Amino acid sequence: MESITFMLTQVMRNFSIALLAIAIPYTTDPSHIGAAFKGMGLSDKIAYAIDLAFRFLPTVSRDFGTTLDAQRARGFEIDKLRGGIFGKIARLAPMVVPVVIGSVVGAEDIISAMELRCFGVGKRTWLIELHTTQRDRAIIILSVVLFVIVTAWNIAGNYYHSGLLHALQTQGIPFFLFP
């Protein structure tokens, strides 16, 4: 039972992290991500690194689609790959190699552009300056208050009194914190 509880706790933990990670890219305009993280107090280098990371996957996805279309125009049929797992991977080389090479070349272009513009030498200016509205402040305050209330309620042992959810909630909390 302890192993199952631990497994469910880890699944719920990973699921909650994924929900948090999914919310940011789907609710934020991609051109505002770097400026938003800078506005939260991160340094220019970290904010720009996060911005580039959020832009990387869509770029690779677009390049993969373009490469797939080009290979299909040459007669490559991805749906009819035969053989074991290694055979399929070997036959996908016409797809993977151009995408990986293109990603490396694109990264080198970004690095060169950043070096030419002396990135990191002085304070960076952002094209977009974001300002919080009254609604933003209200949502942030409400979220923090709810987080503190639920956490205190959970630590006090008043959230779930019995059952599987109680076992999941108390997993990892020291016994001396329970009433």
Backbone torsions as a table, in degrees:
resi	resn	phi	psi	omega
1	MET	NA	-36.7	-179.9
2	GLU	-65.6	-39.5	178.9
3	SER	-66.4	-40.6	179.0
4	ILE	-66.1	-41.2	178.4
5	THR	-63.0	-43.6	178.5
6	PHE	-62.5	-42.4	178.9
7	MET	-61.6	-46.3	179.6
8	LEU	-64.3	-36.9	177.2
9	THR	-62.5	-43.8	179.8
10	GLN	-66.9	-38.4	177.6
11	VAL	-63.4	-45.7	179.2
12	MET	-65.0	-36.9	178.2
13	ARG	-63.0	-49.2	179.9
14	ASN	-65.2	-37.6	178.5
15	PHE	-64.7	-41.5	179.6
16	SER	-68.5	-36.8	176.1
17	ILE	-64.8	-41.7	178.8
18	ALA	-63.8	-40.7	178.2
19	LEU	-62.4	-39.0	177.9
20	LEU	-68.1	-41.9	-178.4
21	ALA	-69.5	-30.8	179.9
22	ILE	-75.4	-31.3	-176.4
23	ALA	-63.8	-37.1	-175.8
24	ILE	-65.4	-54.6	-177.0
25	PRO	-69.3	-26.3	-177.6
26	TYR	-88.5	-9.6	179.3
27	THR	-114.8	-0.9	-176.9
28	THR	-121.6	134.8	175.3
29	ASP	-62.1	129.5	-177.3
30	PRO	-56.1	-30.4	-179.9
31	SER	-77.3	-8.7	-179.5
32	HIS	-103.6	-6.1	-172.7
33	ILE	-62.7	-49.4	-179.6
34	GLY	-62.2	-45.0	179.5
35	ALA	-65.5	-34.6	179.1
36	ALA	-66.2	-45.1	179.2
37	PHE	-68.6	-33.3	174.7
38	LYS	-65.1	-40.0	178.3
39	GLY	-66.4	-22.5	177.9
40	MET	-83.7	1.5	174.7
41	GLY	104.4	2.8	178.4
42	LEU	-77.0	157.9	178.1
43	SER	-70.4	163.7	179.9
44	ASP	-59.2	-41.9	-177.5
45	LYS	-64.0	-44.2	-179.1
46	ILE	-69.5	-42.4	179.6
47	ALA	-62.2	-40.8	179.7
48	TYR	-71.5	-34.5	176.5
49	ALA	-63.8	-41.3	177.0
50	ILE	-64.9	-42.0	178.3
51	ASP	-58.9	-45.8	178.9
52	LEU	-66.1	-37.7	179.6
53	ALA	-64.4	-40.4	179.1
54	PHE	-69.5	-26.5	179.4
55	ARG	-86.5	-14.8	-174.6
56	PHE	-67.1	-50.3	-175.3
57	LEU	-62.2	-46.2	176.7
58	PRO	-61.5	-34.0	178.5
59	THR	-66.9	-45.1	178.7
60	VAL	-65.0	-39.5	177.9
61	SER	-61.8	-43.8	177.8
62	ARG	-63.3	-43.7	178.8
63	ASP	-63.7	-38.6	178.4
64	PHE	-64.0	-42.1	177.8
65	GLY	-62.7	-42.1	178.2
66	THR	-64.1	-44.0	179.6
67	THR	-65.0	-40.3	178.2
68	LEU	-62.0	-44.2	178.2
69	ASP	-62.7	-41.5	179.5
70	ALA	-65.2	-41.1	-179.9
71	GLN	-70.1	-35.9	176.1
72	ARG	-65.6	-35.8	177.0
73	ALA	-64.0	-25.5	178.2
74	ARG	-90.7	1.6	176.7
75	GLY	101.6	4.0	179.1
76	PHE	-74.7	126.5	-179.6
77	GLU	-114.6	105.5	-177.3
78	ILE	-73.0	-26.6	-177.1
79	ASP	-74.2	-19.4	-175.0
80	LYS	-108.2	30.4	178.3
81	LEU	-73.6	132.5	-179.2
82	ARG	-116.5	166.5	177.3
83	GLY	104.8	-179.5	178.9
84	GLY	-74.5	-170.9	-177.9
85	ILE	-62.8	-40.0	-179.4
86	PHE	-72.0	-33.9	176.7
87	GLY	-65.6	-40.6	178.1
88	LYS	-66.5	-40.7	178.4
89	ILE	-63.6	-41.7	179.0
90	ALA	-64.0	-36.4	179.9
91	ARG	-76.5	-16.7	177.2
92	LEU	-85.7	0.0	179.9
93	ALA	-55.2	-38.7	177.4
94	PRO	-62.8	-16.3	177.5
95	MET	-93.2	-45.7	-171.0
96	VAL	-75.7	-43.0	-175.3
97	VAL	-59.9	-49.5	179.3
98	PRO	-62.8	-35.3	-179.8
99	VAL	-68.3	-44.3	179.4
100	VAL	-65.4	-45.5	178.7
101	ILE	-61.1	-43.2	178.6
102	GLY	-62.9	-37.1	177.7
103	SER	-66.1	-41.8	179.0
104	VAL	-65.5	-44.0	179.2
105	VAL	-64.4	-41.5	177.6
106	GLY	-62.9	-40.5	177.6
107	ALA	-64.2	-40.7	178.1
108	GLU	-65.4	-36.6	176.2
109	ASP	-63.0	-42.7	178.5
110	ILE	-64.9	-41.8	178.5
111	ILE	-61.6	-45.1	179.5
112	SER	-63.1	-43.1	179.4
113	ALA	-63.6	-39.3	178.9
114	MET	-67.4	-39.0	177.8
115	GLU	-66.7	-41.2	179.8
116	LEU	-64.6	-29.8	-179.8
117	ARG	-95.8	12.1	177.4
118	CYS	55.4	46.7	179.8
119	PHE	-64.5	133.5	178.1
120	GLY	92.9	-8.7	-179.9
121	VAL	-77.3	-44.8	-179.7
122	GLY	-127.5	-174.2	179.1
123	LYS	-69.4	132.9	-179.0
124	ARG	-85.7	140.6	172.7
125	THR	-101.7	143.4	-179.7
126	TRP	-105.4	141.9	-179.7
127	LEU	-63.1	-35.9	-177.7
128	ILE	-111.6	132.1	174.6
129	GLU	-111.8	120.0	-176.5
130	LEU	-95.4	142.7	178.0
131	HIS	-126.6	140.2	177.3
132	THR	-79.5	142.6	177.3
133	THR	-101.1	174.2	178.6
134	GLN	-62.0	-37.5	178.5
135	ARG	-65.3	-39.7	177.6
136	ASP	-61.9	-46.8	179.7
137	ARG	-61.5	-41.0	-179.9
138	ALA	-64.2	-42.4	179.7
139	ILE	-66.4	-40.1	179.1
140	ILE	-64.8	-46.3	-179.7
141	ILE	-63.6	-44.3	178.9
142	LEU	-61.5	-41.9	179.9
143	SER	-63.9	-44.0	-179.8
144	VAL	-65.8	-43.5	179.7
145	VAL	-62.8	-45.5	178.8
146	LEU	-63.0	-40.1	178.2
147	PHE	-61.1	-46.5	-179.3
148	VAL	-64.5	-43.0	-179.5
149	ILE	-63.6	-49.3	-178.5
150	VAL	-65.1	-39.7	178.5
151	THR	-64.7	-46.1	178.9
152	ALA	-63.8	-40.8	178.9
153	TRP	-62.9	-41.1	179.9
154	ASN	-67.7	-44.8	-179.4
155	ILE	-64.5	-35.9	178.6
156	ALA	-70.6	-12.1	177.0
157	GLY	87.2	16.8	-176.0
158	ASN	-100.6	4.7	-174.4
159	TYR	-82.4	-58.3	176.1
160	TYR	-127.0	129.4	-175.8
161	HIS	-94.9	-22.6	-178.8
162	SER	-160.2	167.7	176.5
163	GLY	94.1	-174.9	-176.0
164	LEU	-64.3	-40.8	-179.9
165	LEU	-63.6	-34.3	176.2
166	HIS	-64.0	-43.4	179.7
167	ALA	-63.4	-39.2	178.9
168	LEU	-69.3	-36.9	-179.1
169	GLN	-71.2	-32.7	-176.3
170	THR	-91.0	-4.1	-179.3
171	GLN	-61.6	120.5	175.1
172	GLY	90.1	-9.8	177.2
173	ILE	-86.8	127.5	-177.3
174	PRO	-58.8	146.5	-174.7
175	PHE	-63.3	-27.6	-176.4
176	PHE	-74.5	-8.4	176.9
177	LEU	-86.6	-10.9	179.6
178	PHE	-83.9	144.8	179.9
179	PRO	-70.6	NA	NA
